[in-house]
Amino acid sequence: MLSFVVPAHDEAPRLPATLEALHAAAVACGVPYEIVVVDDASRDGTADVARACGAHVVRVEHRHIAATRNAGARAAGGPVLVFVDADTLVPPGTVAAALAAVGDGAVGGGGRVRFEGGRPLRHRIALAAGLALVRLTRIAPGCFLFCTREAFVATGGFDERWYAGEDVAMSRALAKVGRFVLLREPVWTSARKLETFSPGEHLVLLGRLALRGRRVLRSREHLRLWYERREKE
């Protein structure tokens, strides 16, 4: 069985499209599957929406993305885990490519990331540079990351020392366990962080990372881009 794990905090508006795409992809691939939505301290109707869309819901109060992903993995029953963000659309071809990679011996991987909607030029430049760096360093962004359960257990799961960058740590951990692949097939995700946080706020975070290094990612204190809710979302 294929297990989709979807962490979600106040994602009621975006969740239906994400879950509908996962249902369609699994059906098109002809594989048994489940969808586990990990409702992390939501204040909206995230859980009700998830259940209405045929997902199993796990409620946690972490507000910690690594711990939330791990909770979903513990609740899931399949030998292949696919972690998908609640604002990400995964086409059937990408799920099929992930299953083929695992069948060919890969322990995990990710896909190409594409951003939905039109973007101002400055956003397109920033996103293109970021995605090029991700591909160059062979990192699977957390919006779509898959692995075998065996490999997940071997790595110890997502490293809960990190409040952000847990996808980087997991990608590197999986690559030490076995073959880690980056698919050519895409997923479509939201660039809402560029819309709801100003360029200045992004620069402040980059400055803190430059001055203090990755230890900035070990606390929510400086991670407003991930943990502060903005009404525009």
MIMIGU-564249 format. One record per residue (C-alpha): x, y, z; residue number from 1. Coordinates in steps of 0.05 Angstrom, whole numbers. Example, Ala and Ser with C-alpha at 12.3 -4.5 7.8 and 13.67 -1.06 7.14 Angstrom:
BEGIN
@u->246, v->-90, w->156, seq->1 $
@u->273, v->-21, w->143, seq->2 $
This chain:
BEGIN
@u->0, v->0, w->0, seq->1 $
@u->22, v->70, w->-16, seq->2 $
@u->16, v->119, w->42, seq->3 $
@u->10, v->194, w->29, seq->4 $
@u->26, v->235, w->90, seq->5 $
@u->1, v->307, w->89, seq->6 $
@u->19, v->354, w->147, seq->7 $
@u->-31, v->410, w->154, seq->8 $
@u->-41, v->472, w->197, seq->9 $
@u->-101, v->515, w->180, seq->10 $
@u->-103, v->488, w->109, seq->11 $
@u->-178, v->479, w->99, seq->12 $
@u->-182, v->523, w->36, seq->13 $
@u->-124, v->488, w->0, seq->14 $
@u->-132, v->417, w->23, seq->15 $
@u->-188, v->393, w->-23, seq->16 $
@u->-148, v->404, w->-87, seq->17 $
@u->-87, v->370, w->-57, seq->18 $
@u->-126, v->309, w->-34, seq->19 $
@u->-166, v->304, w->-98, seq->20 $
@u->-101, v->303, w->-137, seq->21 $
@u->-73, v->248, w->-93, seq->22 $
@u->-135, v->205, w->-100, seq->23 $
@u->-133, v->214, w->-176, seq->24 $
@u->-59, v->198, w->-180, seq->25 $
@u->-64, v->134, w->-139, seq->26 $
@u->-125, v->110, w->-178, seq->27 $
@u->-90, v->124, w->-244, seq->28 $
@u->-30, v->83, w->-220, seq->29 $
@u->-75, v->26, w->-199, seq->30 $
@u->-45, v->17, w->-130, seq->31 $
@u->-78, v->10, w->-62, seq->32 $
@u->-67, v->72, w->-21, seq->33 $
@u->-85, v->114, w->39, seq->34 $
@u->-81, v->187, w->55, seq->35 $
@u->-62, v->208, w->125, seq->36 $
@u->-73, v->282, w->142, seq->37 $
@u->-36, v->304, w->204, seq->38 $
@u->-77, v->362, w->232, seq->39 $
@u->-26, v->401, w->272, seq->40 $
@u->-63, v->449, w->319, seq->41 $
@u->-109, v->476, w->265, seq->42 $
@u->-161, v->528, w->285, seq->43 $
@u->-202, v->521, w->222, seq->44 $
@u->-239, v->463, w->190, seq->45 $
@u->-177, v->426, w->166, seq->46 $
@u->-197, v->360, w->200, seq->47 $
@u->-269, v->362, w->175, seq->48 $
@u->-247, v->378, w->104, seq->49 $
@u->-196, v->322, w->105, seq->50 $
@u->-246, v->270, w->129, seq->51 $
@u->-297, v->294, w->77, seq->52 $
@u->-244, v->282, w->24, seq->53 $
@u->-232, v->211, w->46, seq->54 $
@u->-169, v->220, w->88, seq->55 $
@u->-152, v->190, w->155, seq->56 $
@u->-139, v->247, w->205, seq->57 $
@u->-87, v->247, w->260, seq->58 $
@u->-91, v->305, w->309, seq->59 $
@u->-27, v->332, w->340, seq->60 $
@u->-8, v->396, w->376, seq->61 $
@u->65, v->401, w->355, seq->62 $
@u->72, v->463, w->311, seq->63 $
@u->137, v->430, w->291, seq->64 $
@u->140, v->405, w->219, seq->65 $
@u->190, v->348, w->231, seq->66 $
@u->150, v->320, w->289, seq->67 $
@u->86, v->327, w->250, seq->68 $
@u->114, v->288, w->190, seq->69 $
@u->138, v->234, w->237, seq->70 $
@u->70, v->228, w->270, seq->71 $
@u->39, v->217, w->201, seq->72 $
@u->90, v->163, w->184, seq->73 $
@u->75, v->127, w->250, seq->74 $
@u->1, v->127, w->234, seq->75 $
@u->11, v->104, w->162, seq->76 $
@u->11, v->31, w->143, seq->77 $
@u->44, v->27, w->75, seq->78 $
@u->114, v->4, w->56, seq->79 $
@u->123, v->67, w->13, seq->80 $
@u->114, v->136, w->45, seq->81 $
@u->101, v->199, w->4, seq->82 $
@u->103, v->264, w->43, seq->83 $
@u->63, v->319, w->8, seq->84 $
@u->51, v->390, w->32, seq->85 $
@u->-22, v->412, w->38, seq->86 $
@u->-13, v->464, w->-18, seq->87 $
@u->19, v->417, w->-69, seq->88 $
@u->-12, v->381, w->-129, seq->89 $
@u->20, v->315, w->-149, seq->90 $
@u->4, v->290, w->-219, seq->91 $
@u->-6, v->215, w->-234, seq->92 $
@u->58, v->212, w->-275, seq->93 $
@u->99, v->236, w->-216, seq->94 $
@u->70, v->183, w->-169, seq->95 $
@u->82, v->130, w->-223, seq->96 $
@u->154, v->153, w->-231, seq->97 $
@u->165, v->150, w->-155, seq->98 $
@u->138, v->79, w->-152, seq->99 $
@u->181, v->59, w->-211, seq->100 $
@u->243, v->88, w->-177, seq->101 $
@u->229, v->49, w->-113, seq->102 $
@u->216, v->-14, w->-154, seq->103 $
@u->283, v->-3, w->-187, seq->104 $
@u->318, v->-1, w->-119, seq->105 $
@u->317, v->72, w->-98, seq->106 $
@u->306, v->84, w->-24, seq->107 $
@u->274, v->152, w->-36, seq->108 $
@u->274, v->217, w->-73, seq->109 $
@u->235, v->278, w->-96, seq->110 $
@u->209, v->311, w->-158, seq->111 $
@u->217, v->376, w->-197, seq->112 $
@u->181, v->434, w->-164, seq->113 $
@u->138, v->481, w->-204, seq->114 $
@u->100, v->541, w->-176, seq->115 $
@u->27, v->554, w->-192, seq->116 $
@u->3, v->620, w->-221, seq->117 $
@u->39, v->680, w->-250, seq->118 $
@u->95, v->712, w->-210, seq->119 $
@u->129, v->780, w->-213, seq->120 $
@u->197, v->779, w->-245, seq->121 $
@u->234, v->785, w->-179, seq->122 $
@u->196, v->725, w->-153, seq->123 $
@u->212, v->684, w->-215, seq->124 $
@u->286, v->700, w->-209, seq->125 $
@u->288, v->682, w->-135, seq->126 $
@u->249, v->617, w->-145, seq->127 $
@u->292, v->596, w->-205, seq->128 $
@u->356, v->608, w->-166, seq->129 $
@u->329, v->571, w->-105, seq->130 $
@u->306, v->511, w->-146, seq->131 $
@u->372, v->508, w->-184, seq->132 $
@u->409, v->505, w->-118, seq->133 $
@u->363, v->450, w->-92, seq->134 $
@u->375, v->407, w->-154, seq->135 $
@u->450, v->420, w->-152, seq->136 $
@u->454, v->398, w->-79, seq->137 $
@u->408, v->338, w->-93, seq->138 $
@u->357, v->358, w->-41, seq->139 $
@u->283, v->338, w->-45, seq->140 $
@u->240, v->396, w->-20, seq->141 $
@u->190, v->375, w->33, seq->142 $
@u->130, v->391, w->-11, seq->143 $
@u->142, v->323, w->-44, seq->144 $
@u->190, v->272, w->-14, seq->145 $
@u->182, v->197, w->-19, seq->146 $
@u->218, v->138, w->13, seq->147 $
@u->210, v->66, w->32, seq->148 $
@u->189, v->53, w->103, seq->149 $
@u->251, v->11, w->112, seq->150 $
@u->295, v->70, w->94, seq->151 $
@u->253, v->117, w->137, seq->152 $
@u->264, v->72, w->197, seq->153 $
@u->338, v->66, w->181, seq->154 $
@u->346, v->142, w->183, seq->155 $
@u->307, v->150, w->247, seq->156 $
@u->255, v->192, w->211, seq->157 $
@u->255, v->267, w->204, seq->158 $
@u->305, v->298, w->251, seq->159 $
@u->264, v->334, w->304, seq->160 $
@u->321, v->380, w->322, seq->161 $
@u->301, v->421, w->261, seq->162 $
@u->240, v->467, w->258, seq->163 $
@u->256, v->480, w->185, seq->164 $
@u->305, v->448, w->137, seq->165 $
@u->282, v->379, w->160, seq->166 $
@u->274, v->360, w->86, seq->167 $
@u->348, v->376, w->75, seq->168 $
@u->368, v->332, w->133, seq->169 $
@u->323, v->275, w->110, seq->170 $
@u->348, v->279, w->38, seq->171 $
@u->420, v->273, w->62, seq->172 $
@u->402, v->217, w->112, seq->173 $
@u->367, v->177, w->58, seq->174 $
@u->425, v->185, w->10, seq->175 $
@u->470, v->152, w->62, seq->176 $
@u->422, v->92, w->66, seq->177 $
@u->417, v->79, w->-8, seq->178 $
@u->403, v->109, w->-77, seq->179 $
@u->367, v->175, w->-72, seq->180 $
@u->336, v->201, w->-137, seq->181 $
@u->309, v->267, w->-163, seq->182 $
@u->255, v->254, w->-214, seq->183 $
@u->245, v->294, w->-277, seq->184 $
@u->170, v->293, w->-265, seq->185 $
@u->141, v->355, w->-230, seq->186 $
@u->95, v->373, w->-173, seq->187 $
@u->59, v->439, w->-169, seq->188 $
@u->62, v->479, w->-105, seq->189 $
@u->45, v->548, w->-78, seq->190 $
@u->93, v->606, w->-74, seq->191 $
@u->50, v->639, w->-20, seq->192 $
@u->109, v->654, w->25, seq->193 $
@u->134, v->703, w->-26, seq->194 $
@u->66, v->737, w->-27, seq->195 $
@u->51, v->739, w->47, seq->196 $
@u->120, v->759, w->72, seq->197 $
@u->158, v->819, w->46, seq->198 $
@u->226, v->818, w->12, seq->199 $
@u->253, v->851, w->75, seq->200 $
@u->229, v->794, w->118, seq->201 $
@u->262, v->743, w->73, seq->202 $
@u->327, v->782, w->75, seq->203 $
@u->325, v->784, w->151, seq->204 $
@u->320, v->709, w->153, seq->205 $
@u->377, v->701, w->103, seq->206 $
@u->419, v->749, w->144, seq->207 $
@u->407, v->709, w->207, seq->208 $
@u->426, v->645, w->171, seq->209 $
@u->490, v->678, w->146, seq->210 $
@u->509, v->703, w->215, seq->211 $
@u->487, v->645, w->259, seq->212 $
@u->485, v->586, w->212, seq->213 $
@u->436, v->528, w->213, seq->214 $
@u->425, v->533, w->288, seq->215 $
@u->374, v->588, w->270, seq->216 $
@u->331, v->530, w->244, seq->217 $
@u->329, v->495, w->311, seq->218 $
@u->277, v->541, w->342, seq->219 $
@u->213, v->574, w->320, seq->220 $
@u->238, v->641, w->346, seq->221 $
@u->266, v->665, w->280, seq->222 $
@u->222, v->625, w->232, seq->223 $
@u->162, v->669, w->221, seq->224 $
@u->161, v->649, w->147, seq->225 $
@u->141, v->578, w->169, seq->226 $
@u->105, v->588, w->235, seq->227 $
@u->69, v->655, w->233, seq->228 $
@u->0, v->655, w->203, seq->229 $
@u->-16, v->710, w->153, seq->230 $
@u->-88, v->723, w->134, seq->231 $
@u->-69, v->730, w->60, seq->232 $
@u->-54, v->656, w->58, seq->233 $
